[in-house]
Amino acid sequence: MEKTIETVDAGSGDVFRDLGYADAGERKLRVQLAMRVNEIIKDKRLTQAAAAALFGIPQPHVSELKHFKLNRFSSERLLHFMTQLDRDVEIVIRPRDAAHATGQVSVLFAV
């Protein structure tokens, strides 16, 4: 029996870029924001129906958010949800970190 050798390619750390999405940065940002929105909903013990009422969207859309089906949610909309969950959103723009070839967008969550 002949042995086969499989190779593994190291990822870049950005799954969307590795998969070749042209909008990889936007997708990554929306996932980061959705993670935080979902954490806050969980911490506040909101039902999907209560979150939907708060956000002014149908409950099935909250289910999509919970399961990271984010096609209908822009980053701006997710930021708006944050403010509706009693969070302040602060955007800071600073010079690029020398460790990165291009500017980066990241989400930091303060307790």
C-alpha positions as CSV (number, residue, x, y, z in Angstrom):
1,M,0.0,0.0,0.0
2,E,1.4,3.3,-1.0
3,K,1.5,6.1,1.5
4,T,0.2,9.5,0.5
5,I,1.7,12.7,1.8
6,E,-0.7,15.5,2.6
7,T,0.4,19.0,2.9
8,V,-1.1,21.7,5.0
9,D,-0.9,25.4,4.0
10,A,-0.5,27.9,6.8
11,G,-3.4,30.4,6.9
12,S,-2.9,34.1,7.0
13,G,-5.0,34.5,10.1
14,D,-7.9,35.9,8.1
15,V,-10.1,33.1,6.8
16,F,-12.0,35.4,4.5
17,R,-8.8,36.5,2.8
18,D,-7.6,32.9,2.6
19,L,-10.9,32.0,0.9
20,G,-10.3,34.8,-1.7
21,Y,-13.2,37.1,-0.8
22,A,-12.7,40.6,-2.3
23,D,-14.4,42.1,0.7
24,A,-12.5,40.1,3.3
25,G,-11.9,43.1,5.6
26,E,-15.6,44.0,5.7
27,R,-16.6,40.4,6.4
28,K,-14.1,40.1,9.2
29,L,-15.4,43.4,10.8
30,R,-19.0,42.3,10.6
31,V,-18.2,38.9,12.3
32,Q,-16.3,40.7,15.1
33,L,-19.2,43.1,15.6
34,A,-21.7,40.3,15.5
35,M,-19.8,38.4,18.1
36,R,-19.9,41.4,20.5
37,V,-23.6,42.0,19.8
38,N,-24.4,38.3,20.5
39,E,-22.4,38.4,23.7
40,I,-24.2,41.5,25.0
41,I,-27.6,39.9,24.1
42,K,-26.6,36.8,26.0
43,D,-25.2,38.8,29.0
44,K,-28.5,40.8,29.2
45,R,-30.4,37.6,28.9
46,L,-32.5,39.0,26.1
47,T,-34.7,36.6,24.1
48,Q,-34.6,36.8,20.4
49,A,-38.0,38.4,20.4
50,A,-36.9,41.0,23.0
51,A,-33.8,41.8,20.9
52,A,-35.9,42.1,17.8
53,A,-38.2,44.6,19.5
54,L,-35.2,46.6,20.7
55,F,-33.5,46.6,17.3
56,G,-36.8,47.2,15.4
57,I,-36.3,44.1,13.2
58,P,-38.2,40.8,12.8
59,Q,-37.2,38.0,15.2
60,P,-36.0,35.7,12.4
61,H,-33.4,38.4,11.6
62,V,-32.1,38.1,15.2
63,S,-31.8,34.4,14.6
64,E,-29.7,35.0,11.5
65,L,-27.5,37.3,13.5
66,K,-27.1,34.7,16.3
67,H,-26.0,32.2,13.7
68,F,-23.7,34.6,11.9
69,K,-25.7,34.8,8.7
70,L,-24.7,38.4,8.2
71,N,-25.6,39.2,4.6
72,R,-28.4,41.5,5.6
73,F,-26.3,43.4,8.3
74,S,-23.8,46.1,7.4
75,S,-21.1,47.1,9.9
76,E,-23.0,50.4,10.4
77,R,-26.2,48.6,11.3
78,L,-24.3,46.3,13.8
79,L,-22.7,49.4,15.4
80,H,-26.2,50.9,15.7
81,F,-27.3,47.7,17.5
82,M,-24.5,48.2,20.0
83,T,-25.8,51.7,20.9
84,Q,-29.3,50.2,21.3
85,L,-27.8,47.7,23.7
86,D,-26.6,50.7,25.9
87,R,-23.0,50.6,24.6
88,D,-21.0,53.6,23.5
89,V,-19.1,53.1,20.3
90,E,-15.9,55.0,19.8
91,I,-13.9,55.0,16.6
92,V,-10.2,55.8,16.9
93,I,-8.1,56.5,13.8
94,R,-4.3,56.3,14.3
95,P,-1.1,55.8,12.2
96,R,-0.6,52.3,10.9
97,D,1.3,49.9,13.1
98,A,4.7,49.2,11.5
99,A,4.1,45.5,11.9
100,H,1.4,45.6,9.3
101,A,1.8,46.2,5.6
102,T,-1.5,48.0,5.3
103,G,-3.9,49.7,7.8
104,Q,-6.0,47.3,9.9
105,V,-9.5,47.5,11.3
106,S,-10.1,45.8,14.6
107,V,-12.8,45.7,17.3
108,L,-11.8,46.1,20.9
109,F,-14.4,45.4,23.6
110,A,-14.2,47.2,26.9
111,V,-16.0,45.9,29.9
